């Protein structure tokens, strides 16, 4: 009784009894039906039970149960030439071998797949693995993009101007008089060795360049970084970010400005936000105003505590927080760029991104925006 050799020397053998209970009884039954069938099932079932992975399992299945040149296929070649009675016995034995080997194959396949799934499952008892750090947009970039998207919906386009600017654009054409304090070195950074060149103190020079390049109507916003020689503290930095807005056309009025700013404030701080315009002076607008919003800390009451015993430190008890400056574009600015102030009017506004973000998220220190502290930045 010659044993059927393994197709591959690397195949290992295992007892199939745990996979298919009753394996021993099957061997006894086949022993009385045919020697070849007995050894085919014996070796095939042991090889299938010992398959270490699904690839090897499929190789063994093909070697014993494949349609061409498998062990079972070779046993069936001489079957038609046998006497009828012997053919019946051998045929039954071969069918049992095919059925039982297929059952061992299926049982081993399920066992291997279950083992693979369990190895991929998370083990709650293992120490956690730190997730790789993934960066995201800075909180100021988030606020800027949200504002640009808002103004885009109102019909504004983006105009990006230079950070290193000429004195004429930063001051003169914006109606700053020669003796204005902002022109002093303690307020403005002048570029050494370049006469009349400064780091822009606001994004408003972009108005002048845009109006020189284009004819009205204009509806533009001007985002960017600005620089001032400020003493750095919790609410002041020597560099910060602004967005200016400019709308120039015929018959533009203060009512248009107020409705635009109300739309902006309620989109950023919520529909319940109250606003007010307070008269204020800026050289490049006439009349000028400051827009205040109801304080987000005290809900516009000016008081804190259950019975209002404490004054709100943010609005200092007024119930209002300053948000931005605005006004109708000064006729001298129109004349400086070649526009006729009798033909066109316009409004402008400017806001600091840091101030908006601080009010929105209750951030106490402006310096936090530039410290690159991940513990701060990942909160937004």
C-alpha positions in Angstrom: 0.0 0.0 0.0 2.0 2.9 -1.3 1.3 6.3 0.4 0.3 9.2 -1.7 3.2 11.7 -1.5 2.7 15.4 -0.7 2.7 17.6 -3.8 4.9 20.1 -1.9 7.5 19.1 0.7 6.6 22.3 2.7 3.0 21.2 3.4 2.5 20.2 7.0 0.0 17.7 8.4 -2.5 18.1 11.3 -5.2 15.8 12.7 -8.5 16.9 11.1 -10.6 15.6 14.0 -11.0 19.0 15.6 -12.2 20.4 12.3 -14.6 17.6 11.4 -15.7 15.4 14.3 -16.1 11.8 13.2 -13.0 11.7 11.1 -11.9 8.4 12.6 -15.2 6.7 11.7 -14.8 8.0 8.2 -11.4 6.3 7.9 -12.9 3.0 9.1 -15.6 3.2 6.6 -13.3 3.9 3.7 -10.9 1.2 4.8 -13.5 -1.4 3.9 -14.3 0.2 0.5 -10.9 0.7 -1.1 -7.3 1.1 -0.3 -6.6 4.0 -2.7 -9.6 5.9 -1.5 -8.7 5.3 2.1 -5.1 6.7 1.7 -6.3 9.6 -0.5 -8.7 10.8 2.2 -6.2 10.1 5.0 -3.4 12.2 3.5 -5.7 14.8 1.9 -7.5 15.5 5.1 -4.3 15.8 7.1 -2.7 18.2 4.6 -5.9 20.4 4.4 -6.1 20.5 8.2 -2.4 21.6 8.4 -2.6 24.4 5.8 -1.0 27.5 7.3 -2.8 30.0 5.1 -5.4 30.4 2.5 -2.9 30.2 -0.4 -1.5 26.9 0.7 -5.1 25.6 1.4 -6.1 26.3 -2.2 -3.0 24.6 -3.5 -3.8 21.4 -1.5 -7.5 21.6 -2.6 -6.4 21.7 -6.3 -4.0 18.8 -5.8 -6.6 16.5 -4.3 -9.9 17.7 -5.7 -9.0 19.7 -8.9 -10.7 18.8 -12.2 -7.5 17.9 -14.0 -4.7 15.6 -12.8 -5.7 15.6 -9.1 -5.6 12.6 -6.9 -9.4 12.1 -7.1 -9.4 12.7 -10.9 -6.8 10.0 -11.4 -8.8 7.5 -9.4 -11.8 8.1 -11.6 -9.9 7.4 -14.9 -10.1 3.5 -14.7 -13.6 3.5 -13.1 -15.6 2.8 -16.3 -13.5 -0.4 -17.1 -14.3 -2.1 -13.7 -17.0 -4.8 -13.3 -20.4 -3.4 -12.4 -20.4 -4.5 -8.8 -16.8 -3.3 -8.2 -17.5 0.0 -10.0 -20.5 0.6 -7.7 -18.3 0.1 -4.6 -15.4 2.2 -5.9 -17.7 4.9 -7.2 -19.3 5.3 -3.8 -15.9 5.4 -2.1 -14.7 8.1 -4.5 -17.8 10.2 -3.9 -17.3 9.9 -0.2 -13.7 11.0 -0.5 -14.7 14.1 -2.6 -17.5 15.0 -0.1 -15.4 14.6 3.0 -12.3 16.3 1.7 -14.5 19.2 0.6 -15.9 19.4 4.2 -12.4 19.5 5.7 -11.4 22.2 3.2 -14.4 24.3 4.1 -13.8 23.9 7.8 -10.1 24.8 7.5 -11.0 27.9 5.3 -13.4 29.2 7.9 -10.8 28.7 10.7 -8.1 30.6 8.8 -10.5 33.5 7.9 -11.6 33.8 11.5 -8.0 33.8 12.7 -7.2 36.6 10.2 -10.1 38.7 11.3 -9.2 38.3 15.0 -5.6 39.4 14.3 -6.9 42.6 12.7 -9.3 43.4 15.5 -8.3 46.0 18.1 -7.1 44.6 21.4 -8.5 46.8 24.1 -5.8 45.6 26.5 -2.9 46.8 24.4 -1.3 50.2 24.9 -2.7 52.9 22.6 -0.7 54.1 19.6 -0.2 57.8 19.1 -1.9 59.1 16.0 0.4 60.9 13.5 0.2 64.7 13.9 -1.8 66.2 11.1 -1.8 70.0 10.5 -4.8 72.1 9.7 -5.5 75.8 8.8 -4.6 78.5 11.3 -7.6 80.0 13.2 -6.9 83.3 11.4 -6.9 81.6 8.0 -10.2 80.0 8.9 -11.8 83.3 9.9 -10.3 85.0 6.8 -11.7 82.3 4.4 -15.1 82.5 6.1 -15.2 86.3 5.6 -14.0 86.1 2.0 -16.7 83.5 1.3 -19.3 85.7 2.9 -18.3 88.8 0.9 -18.1 86.7 -2.3 -21.7 85.9 -1.8 -22.4 89.6 -1.5 -20.8 90.2 -4.9 -17.3 91.2 -3.8 -14.0 90.1 -5.5 -10.6 89.7 -3.8 -7.8 92.2 -4.5 -4.4 91.4 -3.1 -1.9 94.3 -2.8 1.7 94.6 -1.7 2.9 94.6 1.9 5.9 97.0 1.1 4.2 100.2 0.0 5.0 103.7 -1.1 4.3 106.6 1.3 2.2 108.2 -1.4 -0.2 105.2 -1.5 -0.1 104.4 2.2 -0.8 108.0 3.3 -0.9 110.9 0.8 -3.5 109.6 -1.6 -5.6 108.4 1.3 -5.9 112.0 2.5 -3.4 111.8 5.4 -2.0 115.3 6.0 1.8 115.7 6.0 1.9 116.2 9.8 -0.4 113.3 10.6 1.0 111.3 13.6 0.8 108.0 11.7 3.6 109.2 9.5 6.0 109.4 12.5 8.7 106.7 12.9 7.3 105.6 16.3 4.0 104.5 14.5 5.3 103.3 11.1 8.1 101.0 9.9 10.2 102.8 7.2 12.4 100.8 4.9 16.0 101.8 5.6 17.8 103.2 2.5 14.6 103.6 0.5 13.1 107.0 0.7 9.3 107.0 1.0 9.0 103.3 1.3 7.1 101.8 4.3 5.6 98.6 5.5 1.9 99.2 5.0 0.1 100.2 8.1 -3.3 99.1 6.7 -4.7 97.4 3.6 -6.4 100.6 2.5 -3.6 101.4 -0.1 -5.1 98.6 -2.1 -8.2 100.9 -2.7 -6.0 103.4 -4.4 -4.2 100.9 -6.6 -7.5 99.2 -7.5 -9.2 102.5 -8.4 -6.2 103.6 -10.5 -6.4 100.3 -12.5 -10.1 100.0 -12.9 -13.2 102.1 -13.6 -16.3 102.0 -11.4 -18.4 100.2 -10.4 -16.0 98.4 -8.0 -16.9 95.9 -5.3 -13.7 94.6 -3.7 -12.2 93.2 -0.5 -8.6 93.5 0.4 -7.2 90.8 2.8 -3.6 90.9 4.0 -1.0 91.5 6.7 -0.2 95.0 8.1 2.6 96.4 10.3 2.7 99.1 12.9 5.4 100.1 15.5 3.2 99.1 18.4 4.2 98.2 21.9 3.4 94.5 22.1 1.0 93.6 24.9 -2.1 91.4 25.3 -4.2 93.4 22.8 -1.5 94.9 20.5 1.0 93.4 18.1 3.5 94.9 15.6 1.9 92.9 12.9 -1.7 91.8 12.4 -4.2 91.0 9.7 -6.9 93.1 8.1 -9.7 92.9 5.6 -10.8 96.1 3.9 -13.9 96.4 1.7 -14.7 99.0 -1.0 -17.8 99.6 -3.0 -17.8 102.4 -5.6 -20.7 103.2 -7.9 -23.4 105.8 -8.5 -25.7 106.7 -5.7 -24.1 104.5 -3.0 -25.3 105.6 0.4 -24.7 105.2 4.1 -27.8 102.9 4.1 -26.0 100.5 1.8 -23.0 100.5 4.2 -25.1 99.8 7.2 -27.0 96.9 5.6 -23.8 95.3 4.4 -22.1 95.5 7.8 -25.3 94.2 9.5 -25.3 91.2 7.2 -21.6 90.6 8.0 -22.0 90.9 11.8 -25.0 88.6 12.0 -23.4 86.0 9.7 -20.3 85.9 12.0 -21.8 86.3 15.5 -25.3 85.1 15.0 -28.7 86.5 14.0 -29.4 87.8 17.5 -26.4 90.2 17.4 -27.2 93.9 17.9 -25.1 96.5 16.1 -24.7 100.3 16.2 -22.8 102.9 14.2 -20.9 105.5 16.2 -19.5 108.7 14.5 -15.7 108.7 14.4 -12.9 110.4 12.3 -10.7 108.7 9.7 -8.8 110.8 7.1 -10.0 108.7 4.1 -13.7 108.7 4.8 -16.4 111.4 5.4 -18.5 110.8 7.3 -16.7 108.1 9.2 -18.1 105.7 11.8 -17.2 102.8 14.1 -19.3 99.7 14.1 -20.0 98.2 17.5 -21.6 94.8 18.2 -23.4 93.7 21.4 -20.8 92.1 23.7 -20.6 88.4 23.3 -19.3 87.9 26.9 -22.2 89.6 28.8 -24.8 89.4 26.0 -24.9 93.1 25.7 -25.9 93.7 29.4 -22.5 95.1 30.5 -22.8 93.0 33.7 -21.7 89.5 34.8 -22.8 87.3 37.7 -26.2 85.9 38.7 -27.4 89.3 39.9 -25.2 91.4 37.7 -22.9 92.4 40.5 -19.7 92.5 38.4 -18.9 94.8 35.5 -18.0 93.0 32.2 -14.2 93.4 31.7 -14.4 93.1 27.9 -16.9 95.8 27.1 -16.2 97.7 30.4 -19.8 97.8 31.3 -21.0 99.4 28.1 -22.6 96.3 26.6 -20.8 97.0 23.3 -17.6 95.9 21.7 -15.8 97.9 18.9 -15.6 95.8 15.8 -14.5 97.8 12.8 -14.1 101.3 11.2 -16.1 102.4 8.1 -17.5 105.4 6.3 -18.2 107.0 2.9 -15.0 107.4 0.8 -13.6 110.9 1.1 -13.9 113.0 -2.1 -10.2 113.8 -1.9 -9.4 110.0 -2.3 -11.6 109.9 -5.4 -9.8 113.0 -6.8 -6.4 111.4 -6.1 -7.2 108.4 -8.3 -8.9 110.4 -11.1 -12.5 109.7 -10.1 -15.1 112.5 -10.1 -16.7 112.7 -6.7 -19.7 114.4 -8.2 -20.3 111.3 -10.4 -19.6 108.5 -8.0 -19.8 107.7 -4.4 -18.7 104.8 -2.3 -18.2 103.3 1.1 -15.3 101.5 2.7 -14.7 99.5 5.8 -11.8 97.8 7.5 -11.6 95.1 10.2 -8.9 93.2 12.1 -9.0 89.5 11.8 -7.4 89.0 15.2 -10.1 91.2 16.9 -12.9 89.2 15.2 -11.4 85.9 16.2 -10.8 87.1 19.8 -14.4 88.2 20.2 -15.8 85.1 18.6 -13.7 82.5 20.5 -13.1 84.5 23.7 -9.3 84.5 23.2 -7.6 86.7 25.8 -4.2 87.3 24.2 -3.4 88.5 20.7 0.1 87.1 21.0 -1.3 83.5 21.0 -1.9 83.8 17.3 1.8 84.1 16.4 3.4 81.8 19.1 2.8 78.6 17.1 1.7 76.7 20.2 0.1 73.5 19.0 -2.0 73.2 22.2 -3.6 76.5 21.2 -3.9 76.0 17.4 -5.5 72.6 17.6 -8.5 74.0 19.5 -9.9 75.5 16.3 
